[in-house]
Amino acid sequence: MHIDGWTILLQAVNFLILVWLLRRFLYRPVLAVIAERQAATERVRTEAEAARRAAEAARRTLEDQRATLPAERDRLIAAARAEAEAERAALLDKARAEADHALEEARARLAEERAQALGALQRHAADLGTQLATRLLRDAPARALTRPLLEEACAALEALPAAQRHALADGTDPVPVRIVAAGQLPDEDAARARDRLADALGRPVALELTEDPSLIAGVELHFAHSVVRRSWKQTLAEAKEEMTRHDSARTDADPVA
């Protein structure tokens, strides 16, 4: 076999040209496509790994949340129960306070009504007692009873300090004095009263005699600015007032249970 050197050289040149052509027009594009495919594959793999990690994190989060659900449920139930119990206690306290307030108002109203009823009854009893005493006393001999009461009125005037007696005289001469008696005053009683009044006042006295059967028995000495009363009418009025005041004080001291 004869080997031509030119032939080998030409074949070598042809091979190099073929390699160059393959490298330029085939190998580089294929490498670029391969590199692009590898990059896409790596990107997809990276994204898949990220998605897997996210899914894993979400799974762990869900598991943690699922594990805390019973505790959270128990906490919410306990909180709801506590809130309901607080509201129930508040409602009970409010209802109790309203009931106590209503009871206090009822007690106060009952006490007021009782006091009013007792006061009316006491006043009625006092009026009835006064009327009965007045009716009984009217049958007594007023003239015999008026004389000692006139003496008491004169004695009460004489017992006053001198300054007060001189003030009753009011600087007038004679001093006007009106004697109001339950009945007709005898002349001797009127004269004796005039003398005693003149001695007590230190001035002459001008008497005016009038009658007032409502006094029952007794007299009233009317001066310019004051009155000296000694009569059964006054005594009965004072007894009625004292009885009413005493009964009212006893009623106030007896609260409604």
MARBA-3410 file (N, C-alpha, C, O; in Angstrom, 1 decimal):
257
0.9,-1.2,0.0,0.0,0.0,0.0,0.9,1.2,0.0,1.8,1.3,0.8 ~ 0.6,2.1,-0.9,1.4,3.3,-1.1,0.7,4.5,-0.4,-0.5,4.8,-0.7 ~ 1.3,5.2,0.5,0.7,6.3,1.2,1.4,7.5,0.7,2.6,7.7,0.7 ~ 0.5,8.4,0.2,0.9,9.7,-0.4,0.9,10.7,0.7,-0.1,10.9,1.4 ~ 2.0,11.4,0.8,2.1,12.4,1.9,1.1,13.6,1.7,0.6,14.1,2.6
0.9,13.9,0.4,0.0,15.0,0.1,-1.4,14.6,0.5,-2.3,15.4,1.0 ~ -1.7,13.4,0.2,-3.0,12.9,0.5,-3.3,13.0,2.0,-4.3,13.4,2.5 ~ -2.3,12.6,2.8,-2.4,12.6,4.3,-2.5,14.1,4.7,-3.3,14.4,5.6 ~ -1.8,14.9,4.1,-1.8,16.3,4.5,-3.2,16.9,4.2,-3.8,17.6,5.0 ~ -3.7,16.6,3.0,-5.0,17.1,2.6,-6.1,16.6,3.5,-7.0,17.3,3.9
-6.0,15.3,3.9,-7.0,14.7,4.8,-6.9,15.4,6.1,-7.9,15.6,6.8 ~ -5.7,15.7,6.6,-5.5,16.3,7.8,-6.1,17.7,7.8,-6.8,18.2,8.7 ~ -5.9,18.4,6.7,-6.4,19.8,6.6,-8.0,19.7,6.6,-8.7,20.5,7.2 ~ -8.5,18.7,5.8,-10.0,18.6,5.7,-10.6,18.3,7.1,-11.6,18.7,7.5 ~ -9.8,17.5,7.9,-10.3,17.1,9.2,-10.3,18.3,10.1,-11.3,18.5,10.9
-9.3,19.2,10.0,-9.2,20.3,10.8,-10.3,21.3,10.4,-11.0,22.0,11.3 ~ -10.6,21.4,9.1,-11.7,22.3,8.7,-13.0,21.8,9.2,-13.8,22.6,9.6 ~ -13.2,20.5,9.1,-14.4,19.9,9.6,-14.6,20.1,11.1,-15.7,20.5,11.6 ~ -13.5,20.0,11.9,-13.6,20.2,13.3,-13.9,21.7,13.6,-14.7,22.0,14.5 ~ -13.3,22.5,12.8,-13.5,24.0,13.0,-15.0,24.3,12.7,-15.6,25.1,13.4
-15.5,23.7,11.5,-16.9,24.0,11.2,-17.8,23.4,12.2,-18.8,24.0,12.6 ~ -17.5,22.2,12.7,-18.4,21.6,13.7,-18.4,22.4,15.0,-19.4,22.7,15.7 ~ -17.2,22.9,15.3,-17.1,23.7,16.6,-17.8,25.0,16.4,-18.5,25.4,17.4 ~ -17.7,25.6,15.3,-18.3,26.9,15.1,-19.8,26.9,14.9,-20.6,27.7,15.5 ~ -20.3,25.9,14.1,-21.7,25.9,13.7,-22.6,24.9,14.4,-23.8,24.9,14.3
-22.0,23.9,15.1,-22.7,22.9,15.7,-22.5,22.8,17.2,-23.4,22.8,18.0 ~ -21.2,22.7,17.6,-20.9,22.5,19.0,-21.3,23.6,19.9,-21.8,23.4,21.0 ~ -20.9,24.9,19.5,-21.3,26.0,20.3,-22.8,26.2,20.5,-23.2,26.4,21.7 ~ -23.6,26.1,19.5,-25.0,26.2,19.7,-25.6,25.1,20.6,-26.4,25.3,21.5 ~ -25.0,23.9,20.4,-25.4,22.8,21.2,-25.1,23.0,22.7,-25.8,22.8,23.6
-23.8,23.5,22.9,-23.4,23.8,24.2,-24.2,24.9,24.9,-24.6,24.9,26.0 ~ -24.6,25.9,24.0,-25.4,27.0,24.6,-26.8,26.5,24.9,-27.3,26.8,26.0 ~ -27.3,25.6,24.1,-28.7,25.0,24.4,-28.6,24.2,25.6,-29.4,24.2,26.5 ~ -27.5,23.4,25.7,-27.3,22.5,26.9,-27.2,23.4,28.2,-27.7,23.1,29.2 ~ -26.4,24.5,28.0,-26.2,25.3,29.2,-27.5,26.0,29.6,-27.8,26.1,30.8
-28.3,26.4,28.6,-29.6,27.0,28.9,-30.5,26.0,29.5,-31.2,26.3,30.5 ~ -30.5,24.8,29.0,-31.3,23.7,29.6,-30.9,23.4,31.0,-31.7,23.2,31.9 ~ -29.5,23.4,31.2,-29.0,23.1,32.6,-29.5,24.3,33.5,-29.8,24.0,34.7 ~ -29.4,25.5,33.0,-29.8,26.7,33.9,-31.2,26.6,34.2,-31.7,26.8,35.3 ~ -32.1,26.2,33.2,-33.5,26.1,33.4,-33.8,25.0,34.4,-34.6,25.1,35.3
-33.1,23.9,34.2,-33.2,22.8,35.1,-32.9,23.2,36.6,-33.6,22.8,37.5 ~ -31.7,23.9,36.7,-31.3,24.3,38.0,-32.3,25.3,38.6,-32.6,25.2,39.8 ~ -32.8,26.2,37.8,-33.8,27.1,38.3,-35.1,26.4,38.7,-35.7,26.7,39.8 ~ -35.5,25.4,37.9,-36.7,24.6,38.3,-36.4,23.9,39.6,-37.3,23.8,40.5 ~ -35.2,23.3,39.7,-34.9,22.5,40.9,-34.8,23.5,42.1,-35.3,23.1,43.2
-34.3,24.7,41.9,-34.2,25.6,43.0,-35.6,26.0,43.4,-35.9,26.1,44.6 ~ -36.5,26.3,42.4,-37.9,26.7,42.8,-38.6,25.6,43.4,-39.4,25.8,44.4 ~ -38.3,24.3,42.9,-39.0,23.2,43.6,-38.5,23.0,45.0,-39.3,22.7,45.9 ~ -37.2,23.2,45.2,-36.7,23.1,46.6,-37.3,24.2,47.5,-37.6,23.9,48.6 ~ -37.4,25.4,46.9,-38.0,26.5,47.7,-39.5,26.2,48.0,-39.9,26.4,49.1
-40.2,25.6,47.0,-41.6,25.3,47.2,-41.7,24.2,48.3,-42.6,24.2,49.1 ~ -40.8,23.2,48.2,-40.8,22.1,49.1,-40.5,22.6,50.5,-41.2,22.2,51.5 ~ -39.6,23.5,50.7,-39.3,24.1,52.0,-40.5,24.9,52.5,-40.8,24.8,53.7 ~ -41.1,25.7,51.6,-42.3,26.5,52.0,-43.4,25.5,52.4,-44.1,25.8,53.4 ~ -43.6,24.5,51.7,-44.6,23.5,52.0,-44.3,22.9,53.4,-45.2,22.6,54.2
-43.1,22.6,53.6,-42.6,21.9,54.8,-42.9,22.9,56.0,-43.3,22.5,57.1 ~ -42.5,24.2,55.8,-42.7,25.2,56.8,-44.2,25.4,57.1,-44.7,25.5,58.3 ~ -45.0,25.4,56.0,-46.5,25.5,56.2,-47.0,24.3,56.9,-47.9,24.4,57.8 ~ -46.5,23.1,56.6,-46.9,21.9,57.3,-46.6,22.0,58.8,-47.4,21.6,59.6 ~ -45.4,22.4,59.1,-45.0,22.5,60.5,-45.9,23.6,61.2,-46.3,23.4,62.4
-46.1,24.7,60.5,-47.0,25.7,61.1,-48.4,25.2,61.4,-48.9,25.4,62.5 ~ -48.9,24.5,60.4,-50.3,23.9,60.6,-50.3,22.9,61.8,-51.2,22.8,62.6 ~ -49.2,22.1,61.8,-49.1,21.1,62.9,-49.0,21.8,64.3,-49.6,21.4,65.3 ~ -48.2,22.9,64.3,-48.1,23.7,65.6,-49.5,24.3,65.9,-49.9,24.3,67.1 ~ -50.1,24.9,64.9,-51.5,25.5,65.2,-52.4,24.4,65.6,-53.3,24.6,66.5
-52.4,23.2,65.0,-53.3,22.1,65.4,-53.0,21.7,66.8,-53.9,21.3,67.5 ~ -51.7,21.7,67.2,-51.3,21.3,68.5,-51.8,22.3,69.6,-52.2,22.0,70.7 ~ -51.9,23.6,69.2,-52.3,24.7,70.1,-53.8,24.9,70.1,-54.3,25.6,70.9 ~ -54.5,24.3,69.2,-56.0,24.5,69.1,-56.7,24.0,70.4,-57.5,24.8,70.9 ~ -56.4,22.9,71.0,-57.1,22.5,72.2,-56.9,23.5,73.3,-57.8,23.9,74.1
-55.6,23.9,73.5,-55.3,24.9,74.5,-56.0,26.2,74.3,-56.5,26.8,75.2 ~ -56.0,26.7,73.0,-56.6,27.9,72.7,-58.1,27.8,72.9,-58.8,28.7,73.4 ~ -58.7,26.6,72.5,-60.1,26.4,72.8,-60.4,26.4,74.2,-61.4,27.1,74.7 ~ -59.6,25.8,75.1,-59.9,25.8,76.5,-59.7,27.2,77.1,-60.5,27.6,78.0 ~ -58.8,28.0,76.6,-58.6,29.3,77.0,-59.8,30.2,76.7,-60.3,30.9,77.5
-60.3,30.1,75.5,-61.5,30.8,75.0,-62.7,30.5,75.8,-63.5,31.3,76.2 ~ -62.9,29.1,76.1,-64.0,28.7,76.9,-63.9,29.2,78.3,-64.9,29.7,78.8 ~ -62.7,29.2,78.9,-62.5,29.7,80.2,-62.8,31.2,80.3,-63.4,31.7,81.2 ~ -62.3,31.9,79.3,-62.5,33.3,79.2,-64.0,33.7,79.1,-64.5,34.6,79.8 ~ -64.7,32.9,78.2,-66.1,33.1,78.1,-66.9,32.8,79.3,-67.8,33.5,79.7
-66.5,31.7,80.0,-67.2,31.4,81.3,-66.9,32.5,82.3,-67.8,32.9,83.1 ~ -65.7,33.0,82.4,-65.4,34.0,83.4,-66.1,35.3,83.1,-66.7,35.9,84.0 ~ -66.2,35.6,81.8,-67.0,36.8,81.4,-68.5,36.6,81.8,-69.1,37.6,82.3 ~ -69.0,35.5,81.5,-70.4,35.2,81.8,-70.7,35.2,83.3,-71.7,35.8,83.7 ~ -69.7,34.7,84.1,-69.9,34.7,85.5,-69.8,36.1,86.1,-70.6,36.5,87.0
-68.9,37.0,85.5,-68.8,38.3,85.9,-70.1,39.1,85.6,-70.6,39.9,86.4 ~ -70.6,38.9,84.4,-71.9,39.5,84.0,-73.1,39.1,84.9,-73.9,39.9,85.3 ~ -73.1,37.8,85.2,-74.1,37.2,86.1,-74.0,37.9,87.5,-75.0,38.3,88.1 ~ -72.8,38.0,88.0,-72.6,38.6,89.3,-73.0,40.0,89.3,-73.6,40.5,90.2 ~ -72.6,40.7,88.2,-73.0,42.2,88.1,-74.5,42.3,88.0,-75.1,43.2,88.7
-75.2,41.4,87.3,-76.6,41.5,87.2,-77.3,41.2,88.6,-78.2,41.9,89.0 ~ -76.7,40.2,89.3,-77.2,39.9,90.6,-77.0,41.0,91.6,-77.9,41.4,92.4 ~ -75.9,41.7,91.5,-75.6,42.8,92.4,-76.6,44.0,92.1,-77.1,44.6,93.0 ~ -76.8,44.2,90.8,-77.7,45.3,90.4,-79.1,45.0,90.8,-79.8,45.9,91.4 ~ -79.5,43.7,90.6,-80.9,43.3,91.0,-81.0,43.5,92.6,-82.0,43.9,93.1
-80.0,43.0,93.3,-80.0,43.1,94.7,-80.1,44.5,95.2,-80.8,44.9,96.1 ~ -79.2,45.4,94.6,-79.3,46.8,94.9,-80.6,47.5,94.6,-81.1,48.2,95.5 ~ -81.2,47.1,93.5,-82.5,47.7,93.2,-83.6,47.2,94.1,-84.4,47.9,94.6 ~ -83.5,45.9,94.5,-84.4,45.3,95.5,-84.3,46.0,96.8,-85.3,46.3,97.5 ~ -83.0,46.2,97.3,-82.8,46.9,98.5,-83.3,48.3,98.5,-83.9,48.8,99.5
-83.1,49.0,97.4,-83.5,50.4,97.2,-85.1,50.4,97.3,-85.7,51.3,97.9 ~ -85.7,49.5,96.5,-87.2,49.4,96.6,-87.7,49.1,98.0,-88.7,49.7,98.4 ~ -87.0,48.2,98.7,-87.4,47.9,100.0,-87.3,49.1,101.0,-88.2,49.3,101.8 ~ -86.2,49.8,100.8,-86.0,51.0,101.7,-87.0,52.0,101.4,-87.6,52.7,102.3 ~ -87.3,52.2,100.1,-88.4,53.2,99.7,-89.7,52.7,100.3,-90.5,53.6,100.8
-90.0,51.4,100.2,-91.3,50.9,100.7,-91.3,51.1,102.3,-92.4,51.5,102.8 ~ -90.2,50.8,102.9,-90.2,51.0,104.4,-90.3,52.5,104.7,-91.1,52.8,105.7 ~ -89.6,53.4,104.0,-89.8,54.8,104.3,-91.2,55.3,104.0,-91.8,56.0,104.8 ~ -91.8,54.8,102.9,-93.2,55.2,102.6,-94.1,54.7,103.7,-95.1,55.4,104.1 ~ -93.9,53.4,104.1,-94.7,52.8,105.1,-94.6,53.6,106.5,-95.6,53.8,107.1
-93.3,53.9,106.8,-93.1,54.7,108.0,-93.8,56.1,107.9,-94.4,56.5,108.9 ~ -93.7,56.7,106.8,-94.3,58.0,106.6,-95.8,57.9,106.7,-96.5,58.7,107.4 ~ -96.4,56.9,106.0,-97.9,56.7,106.1,-98.3,56.3,107.5,-99.3,56.8,108.0 ~ -97.5,55.5,108.2,-97.8,55.2,109.6,-97.7,56.4,110.5,-98.6,56.6,111.3 ~ -96.7,57.2,110.3,-96.6,58.4,111.1,-97.7,59.4,110.8,-98.3,60.0,111.7
-98.1,59.5,109.5,-99.2,60.4,109.2,-100.5,59.8,109.8,-101.3,60.6,110.4 ~ -100.7,58.5,109.7,-101.9,57.9,110.3,-101.9,58.1,111.8,-103.0,58.4,112.4 ~ -100.8,57.8,112.4,-100.7,58.0,113.9,-100.9,59.4,114.3,-101.6,59.7,115.3 ~ -100.3,60.3,113.5,-100.4,61.7,113.8,-101.9,62.2,113.7,-102.4,62.9,114.6 ~ -102.6,61.7,112.6,-104.0,62.1,112.5,-104.8,61.5,113.6,-105.7,62.1,114.2
-104.5,60.2,114.0,-105.2,59.6,115.1,-104.9,60.3,116.4,-105.9,60.5,117.2 ~ -103.7,60.7,116.6,-103.4,61.4,117.9,-104.1,62.8,117.9,-104.6,63.2,119.0 ~ -104.0,63.5,116.8,-104.7,64.7,116.8,-106.2,64.6,117.0,-106.9,65.3,117.7 ~ -106.8,63.5,116.4,-108.2,63.3,116.6,-108.5,62.9,118.0,-109.5,63.4,118.6 ~ -107.6,62.1,118.6,-107.8,61.7,120.0,-107.7,62.9,120.9,-108.4,63.1,121.9
-106.7,63.8,120.6,-106.5,65.0,121.4,-107.7,65.9,121.2,-108.2,66.5,122.2 ~ -108.2,66.1,120.0,-109.3,66.9,119.8,-110.5,66.4,120.5,-111.3,67.1,121.2 ~ -110.7,65.0,120.4,-111.8,64.4,121.1,-111.7,64.6,122.6,-112.7,64.9,123.3 ~ -110.5,64.3,123.1,-110.3,64.5,124.6,-110.5,65.9,125.0,-111.1,66.2,126.1 ~ -110.1,66.9,124.2,-110.3,68.3,124.5,-111.7,68.7,124.5,-112.2,69.4,125.4
-112.5,68.2,123.5,-113.9,68.4,123.4,-114.6,67.8,124.6,-115.5,68.5,125.2 ~ -114.2,66.6,124.9,-114.9,66.0,126.1,-114.6,66.7,127.4,-115.5,66.9,128.2 ~ -113.3,67.1,127.6,-113.0,67.8,128.8,-113.7,69.2,128.8,-114.2,69.6,129.8 ~ -113.8,69.8,127.6,-114.5,71.1,127.6,-116.0,71.0,127.9,-116.5,71.8,128.7 ~ -116.6,69.9,127.4,-118.0,69.7,127.7,-118.2,69.4,129.2,-119.2,69.9,129.8
-117.3,68.6,129.7,-117.5,68.3,131.2,-117.2,69.6,132.0,-117.9,69.8,133.0 ~ -116.2,70.4,131.6,-115.9,71.5,132.4,-116.9,72.6,132.3,-117.0,73.4,133.2 ~ -117.6,72.7,131.2,-118.6,73.7,131.0,-119.7,73.5,132.1,-120.4,74.5,132.4 ~ -119.9,72.3,132.6,-120.9,72.1,133.6,-120.5,72.5,135.0,-121.3,72.5,135.9 ~ -119.2,72.8,135.1,-118.7,73.2,136.4,-119.1,74.7,136.7,-119.3,75.4,135.7
-119.1,75.1,137.9,-119.5,76.5,138.2,-118.3,77.4,137.8,-117.3,77.5,138.5 ~ -118.5,78.1,136.7,-117.4,78.9,136.1,-117.0,80.0,137.0,-115.8,80.4,137.2 ~ -118.0,80.7,137.7,-117.7,81.8,138.5,-116.8,81.4,139.7,-115.8,82.1,140.0 ~ -117.1,80.3,140.3,-116.3,79.8,141.4,-114.9,79.5,141.0,-113.9,79.6,141.7 ~ -114.7,79.0,139.8,-113.4,78.7,139.2,-112.7,79.9,138.7,-111.4,79.9,138.7
-113.4,80.9,138.2,-112.7,82.0,137.6,-112.0,82.9,138.7,-110.9,83.4,138.4 ~ -112.5,83.0,139.9,-111.9,83.8,140.9,-110.5,83.3,141.3,-109.6,84.2,141.2 ~ -110.2,82.0,141.6,-108.8,81.7,141.8,-107.9,81.8,140.6,-106.7,82.1,140.8 ~ -108.5,81.7,139.4,-107.6,81.8,138.2,-107.3,83.3,138.0,-106.2,83.7,137.6 ~ -108.2,84.2,138.4,-107.9,85.6,138.4,-106.8,86.0,139.4,-106.0,86.8,139.1
-106.9,85.3,140.6,-105.9,85.6,141.6,-104.5,85.1,141.0,-103.5,85.7,141.3 ~ -104.5,83.9,140.3,-103.3,83.4,139.8,-102.7,84.4,138.7,-101.5,84.6,138.7 ~ -103.6,85.0,137.9,-103.1,85.9,136.9,-102.5,87.2,137.5,-101.5,87.6,137.1 ~ -103.2,87.7,138.6,-102.6,88.8,139.3,-101.3,88.5,139.9,-100.3,89.3,139.9 ~ -101.2,87.3,140.5,-100.0,86.9,141.2,-98.9,86.7,140.2,-97.7,87.0,140.4
-99.2,86.2,139.0,-98.2,86.0,137.9,-97.7,87.4,137.5,-96.5,87.5,137.2 ~ -98.5,88.4,137.4,-98.1,89.7,137.0,-97.2,90.3,138.1,-96.2,91.0,137.9 ~ -97.6,90.1,139.4,-96.8,90.7,140.5,-95.5,90.0,140.6,-94.5,90.6,141.2 ~ -95.3,88.7,140.1,-94.1,88.0,140.2,-93.1,88.5,139.2,-91.9,88.1,139.2 ~ -93.5,89.3,138.2,-92.6,89.7,137.1,-91.6,90.7,137.7,-91.9,91.4,138.7
-90.4,90.8,137.1,-89.5,91.9,137.5,-90.1,93.3,137.3,-90.9,93.5,136.5 ~ -89.6,94.2,138.1,-90.1,95.6,138.1,-90.0,96.2,136.7,-90.9,96.9,136.3 ~ -88.9,95.9,136.0,-88.7,96.5,134.7,-89.8,96.0,133.7,-90.3,96.8,132.9 ~ -90.1,94.7,133.8,-91.1,94.2,132.9,-92.5,94.8,133.3,-93.3,95.0,132.4 ~ -92.8,94.9,134.6,-94.1,95.5,135.0,-94.2,96.9,134.5,-95.3,97.3,134.1
-93.1,97.7,134.6,-93.2,99.1,134.2,-93.3,99.1,132.6,-93.9,100.1,132.1 ~ -92.7,98.2,131.9,-92.9,98.2,130.5,-94.3,97.9,130.1,-94.8,98.4,129.1 ~ -95.0,97.0,130.9,-96.4,96.8,130.6,-97.3,98.0,130.8,-98.3,98.2,130.1 ~ -96.9,98.9,131.7,-97.6,100.1,131.9,-97.5,101.1,130.7,-98.4,101.8,130.4 ~ -96.4,101.0,129.9,-96.2,101.7,128.6,-96.3,103.2,128.8,-96.5,103.9,127.9
-96.0,103.7,130.1,-95.9,105.1,130.3,-97.3,105.8,130.3,-97.3,107.0,130.3 ~ -98.3,105.1,130.2,-99.7,105.7,130.2,-100.2,105.9,131.6,-99.9,105.1,132.5 ~ -101.1,106.8,131.8,-101.7,107.0,133.1,-103.2,107.5,132.9,-103.4,108.6,132.4 ~ -104.2,106.7,133.2,-104.1,105.3,133.8,-103.7,104.3,132.7,-103.9,104.6,131.5 ~ -103.3,103.1,133.2,-102.9,102.0,132.3,-104.2,101.3,131.8,-104.9,100.8,132.7
-104.5,101.2,130.5,-105.6,100.5,130.0,-105.4,99.0,130.1,-104.4,98.4,129.6 ~ -106.3,98.3,130.8,-106.2,96.8,131.0,-107.6,96.2,130.7,-108.6,96.7,131.3 ~ -107.6,95.3,129.8,-108.9,94.6,129.5,-108.9,93.2,130.1,-108.0,92.4,129.8 ~ -109.9,93.0,131.0,-110.0,91.7,131.6,-111.1,90.9,130.8,-112.2,91.3,130.8 ~ -110.7,89.8,130.2,-111.6,88.9,129.5,-111.9,87.7,130.4,-111.0,87.0,130.7
-113.1,87.6,130.8,-113.5,86.5,131.7,-114.4,85.5,131.0,-115.1,85.9,130.1 ~ -114.5,84.3,131.6,-115.4,83.3,131.0,-116.8,83.6,131.2,-117.7,83.3,130.4 ~ -117.1,84.3,132.2,-118.5,84.8,132.5,-118.5,86.2,133.1,-117.4,86.8,133.1 ~ -119.6,86.6,133.6,-119.6,87.9,134.2,-118.8,87.9,135.5,-119.0,87.1,136.4 ~ -117.9,88.9,135.6,-117.0,89.1,136.7,-117.7,89.9,137.8,-118.1,91.0,137.5
-117.8,89.4,139.0,-118.4,90.2,140.1,-117.6,91.5,140.3,-116.4,91.6,140.1 ~ -118.4,92.5,140.8,-117.8,93.8,141.0,-116.6,93.7,142.0,-115.6,94.4,141.9 ~ -116.9,93.0,143.1,-115.8,92.9,144.1,-114.5,92.3,143.6,-113.4,92.7,143.9 ~ -114.7,91.3,142.7,-113.5,90.6,142.1,-112.8,91.6,141.2,-111.6,91.7,141.1 ~ -113.6,92.4,140.4,-113.0,93.3,139.5,-112.3,94.4,140.3,-111.2,94.8,139.8
-112.9,94.9,141.4,-112.2,96.0,142.2,-110.9,95.5,142.8,-109.9,96.2,142.8 ~ -111.0,94.3,143.3,-109.8,93.7,143.9,-108.7,93.5,142.9,-107.5,93.8,143.1 ~ -109.0,93.1,141.7,-108.1,92.9,140.6,-107.5,94.3,140.2,-106.3,94.4,139.9 ~ -108.4,95.3,140.1,-107.9,96.7,139.8,-106.8,97.1,140.8,-105.8,97.7,140.4 ~ -107.1,96.9,142.0,-106.1,97.4,143.1,-104.8,96.6,143.0,-103.7,97.2,143.0
-104.9,95.4,142.8,-103.6,94.6,142.7,-102.8,94.9,141.4,-101.6,95.0,141.5 ~ -103.5,95.1,140.3,-102.8,95.5,139.1,-102.2,96.9,139.2,-101.1,97.1,138.8 ~ -102.9,97.8,139.9,-102.4,99.2,140.1,-101.1,99.1,140.9,-100.1,99.8,140.7 ~ -101.2,98.3,142.0,-100.0,98.2,142.9,-98.8,97.5,142.1,-97.7,98.0,142.3 ~ -99.1,96.5,141.3,-98.0,95.9,140.6,-97.4,96.8,139.5,-96.2,96.7,139.2
-98.3,97.6,138.8,-97.8,98.4,137.7,-97.3,99.7,138.2,-96.5,100.4,137.5 ~ -97.7,100.1,139.5,-97.3,101.4,140.0,-98.0,102.6,139.4,-97.5,103.7,139.5 ~ -99.1,102.4,138.7,-99.9,103.4,138.1,-101.4,103.0,138.2,-101.7,101.9,138.4 ~ -102.3,104.1,138.2,-103.7,103.7,138.2,-104.1,102.9,137.0,-103.4,103.0,135.9 ~ -105.1,102.1,137.1,-105.5,101.2,136.0,-106.9,101.5,135.6,-107.8,101.7,136.5
-107.2,101.5,134.3,-108.5,101.7,133.7,-108.9,100.3,133.2,-108.4,99.9,132.2 ~ -109.9,99.7,133.9,-110.3,98.4,133.5,-111.4,98.4,132.4,-112.3,99.3,132.4 ~ -111.3,97.4,131.6,-112.4,97.1,130.6,-112.8,95.6,130.8,-111.9,94.8,130.6 ~ -114.0,95.3,131.1,-114.4,94.0,131.4,-115.2,93.4,130.2,-116.2,94.1,129.7 ~ -114.8,92.3,129.7,-115.5,91.6,128.6,-115.7,90.1,128.9,-115.0,89.6,129.8
-116.6,89.5,128.2,-116.8,88.0,128.5,-116.5,87.2,127.2,-116.7,87.6,126.1 ~ -115.9,86.0,127.5,-115.6,85.1,126.4,-115.9,83.7,126.9,-115.1,83.1,127.6 ~ -117.1,83.1,126.6,-117.4,81.8,127.2,-116.5,80.7,126.7,-116.4,79.6,127.4 ~ -115.8,80.9,125.6,-114.8,79.9,125.1,-113.7,79.6,126.1,-113.0,78.6,126.0 ~ -113.5,80.6,127.0,-112.4,80.4,128.1,-112.8,79.3,129.1,-112.0,78.8,129.8
-114.1,78.9,129.1,-114.6,77.9,130.0,-114.6,78.4,131.4,-115.7,78.5,132.1 ~ -113.4,78.6,131.9,-113.3,79.2,133.3,-111.9,79.9,133.3,-111.0,79.5,132.7 ~ -111.9,81.1,134.0,-110.6,81.8,134.1,-110.7,83.1,133.4,-111.7,83.6,133.0 ~ -109.5,83.8,133.3,-109.4,85.1,132.7,-108.2,85.3,131.8,-107.3,84.4,131.8 ~ -108.2,86.4,131.1,-107.1,86.9,130.3,-106.9,88.3,130.6,-107.8,89.1,130.5
-105.7,88.7,130.9,-105.3,90.2,131.2,-104.7,90.7,129.9,-103.5,90.3,129.6 ~ -105.3,91.6,129.2,-104.8,92.1,128.0,-104.2,93.5,128.2,-104.9,94.4,128.6 ~ -102.9,93.6,128.0,-102.2,94.9,128.0,-102.0,95.4,126.6,-102.4,94.7,125.6 ~ -101.3,96.5,126.5,-101.1,97.0,125.1,-100.3,96.1,124.2,-100.6,96.0,123.0 ~ -99.3,95.4,124.8,-98.4,94.6,123.9,-98.3,93.1,124.4,-97.4,92.4,123.9
-99.0,92.7,125.4,-98.9,91.4,125.9,-100.2,90.9,126.6,-101.1,91.8,126.8 ~ -100.3,89.6,126.8,-101.5,89.0,127.4,-101.0,88.1,128.5,-100.1,87.3,128.3 ~ -101.7,88.1,129.7,-101.4,87.1,130.7,-102.7,86.2,130.7,-103.8,86.7,131.0 ~ -102.5,84.9,130.5,-103.6,84.0,130.4,-103.6,83.0,131.6,-102.6,82.4,131.9 ~ -104.8,82.9,132.2,-105.0,81.9,133.2,-106.5,81.4,133.0,-107.4,81.9,133.6
-106.6,80.4,132.1,-107.9,79.9,131.8,-107.9,78.4,131.5,-106.8,77.9,131.2 ~ -109.0,77.7,131.7,-109.1,76.3,131.3,-108.9,76.1,129.8,-108.4,75.0,129.4 ~ -109.3,77.1,129.0,-109.1,77.0,127.6,-107.6,76.8,127.3,-107.2,76.0,126.5 ~ -106.8,77.7,127.9,-105.4,77.7,127.7,-104.8,76.3,128.3,-103.9,75.7,127.6 ~ -105.3,75.9,129.4,-104.8,74.7,130.0,-105.0,73.5,129.1,-104.2,72.6,128.9
-106.3,73.4,128.6,-106.6,72.3,127.7,-105.8,72.4,126.4,-105.3,71.3,125.9 ~ -105.5,73.6,125.9,-104.7,73.7,124.6,-103.3,73.3,124.9,-102.7,72.6,124.1 ~ -102.7,73.7,126.1,-101.4,73.2,126.4,-101.3,71.7,126.6,-100.4,71.1,126.2 ~ -102.4,71.2,127.2,-102.4,69.7,127.5,-102.5,69.0,126.1,-101.8,68.0,125.9 ~ -103.3,69.5,125.2,-103.4,68.9,123.9,-102.1,69.0,123.1,-101.7,68.0,122.5
-101.4,70.1,123.2,-100.2,70.3,122.5,-99.1,69.3,123.1,-98.3,68.7,122.4 ~ -99.1,69.3,124.4,-98.1,68.4,125.1,-98.3,66.9,124.7,-97.4,66.2,124.5 ~ -99.6,66.5,124.7,-99.9,65.1,124.4,-99.6,64.8,123.0,-99.0,63.7,122.7 ~ -99.9,65.7,122.1,-99.5,65.5,120.6,-98.0,65.4,120.4,-97.5,64.6,119.7 ~ -97.3,66.4,121.1,-95.8,66.4,121.0,-95.2,65.1,121.6,-94.3,64.5,121.0
-95.7,64.7,122.7,-95.2,63.4,123.3,-95.5,62.2,122.5,-94.6,61.4,122.3 ~ -96.7,62.1,121.9,-97.0,61.0,121.0,-96.2,61.0,119.8,-95.8,60.0,119.2 ~ -95.9,62.2,119.2,-95.1,62.3,118.0,-93.7,61.9,118.3,-93.1,61.2,117.5 ~ -93.1,62.3,119.4,-91.8,61.9,119.8,-91.7,60.4,120.0,-90.7,59.8,119.6 ~ -92.7,59.8,120.6,-92.7,58.3,120.8,-92.8,57.6,119.4,-92.2,56.6,119.3
-93.6,58.2,118.5,-93.7,57.6,117.2,-92.4,57.6,116.4,-92.1,56.6,115.7 ~ -91.7,58.8,116.5,-90.4,58.9,115.8,-89.4,57.9,116.4,-88.5,57.4,115.6 ~ -89.5,57.6,117.7,-88.5,56.7,118.3,-88.9,55.3,118.0,-88.1,54.4,118.5 ~ -90.0,55.0,117.4,-90.4,53.6,117.1,-90.4,53.4,115.6,-91.5,53.5,115.0 ~ -89.2,53.1,115.0,-89.1,52.9,113.6,-89.8,51.7,113.1,-90.0,50.7,113.9
-90.2,51.7,111.8,-90.8,50.5,111.2,-89.8,49.5,111.0,-88.8,49.8,110.4 ~ -90.0,48.2,111.4,-89.0,47.2,111.2,-89.0,46.7,109.8,-88.3,45.8,109.4
END
